[in-house]
C-alpha cells in the first residue's frame, strides 16, 4: 500500500511541506486530522467500536469519525470524506475546535466537527465493528470501555 501524502504543518498549523504522515514527527512537524462527533435530535451521540484488527486502538469504542487530511485538502473536506467512507452519510458539518494532539501516528493538529444525523447510517465493516446512538453521559460516565482517549476528551470539551 502506498502511504497517504499529507501536508506537514508547524506548531501554528501553517504549511511546511508534504510527505507520508509518519515522517512529520521526525522533521519536528505535525500532520492534520479531521474528525466528527455525530449526534441525533434526541441529544445522543454515535459511538462505534473499532474492529479488533485495527492498527490503532483495535476493539476500542470512540465518538470521533475521521482520519488524516490529505495533501491539499481542507479540514472540512476531509471530515466530509471520512464520514462518507466510514458511515455512508453526508450531513452538514460545523467545526467546533482545533487543537494540537499527540496521536499514535505522531503529533498532529486535530479539527473536531459536529454533525446531526438525519438518515440511515451504512457503516463500512472494515472501519466499524459496531455502532449505536447512546446518551453522551454514558460515555462520560465510562460505561463503554475500553474507549479511545481522544474521543472521550473531545466529548468532554464539546459538552463543557
Helices and strands as residue ranges (DSSP letters): E 5-9, E 15-20, G 21-23, G 25-27, E 31-39, E 44-49, E 61-62, E 64-68, H 75-87, E 94-103, E 106-116, E 130-135, H 136-140, H 149-159
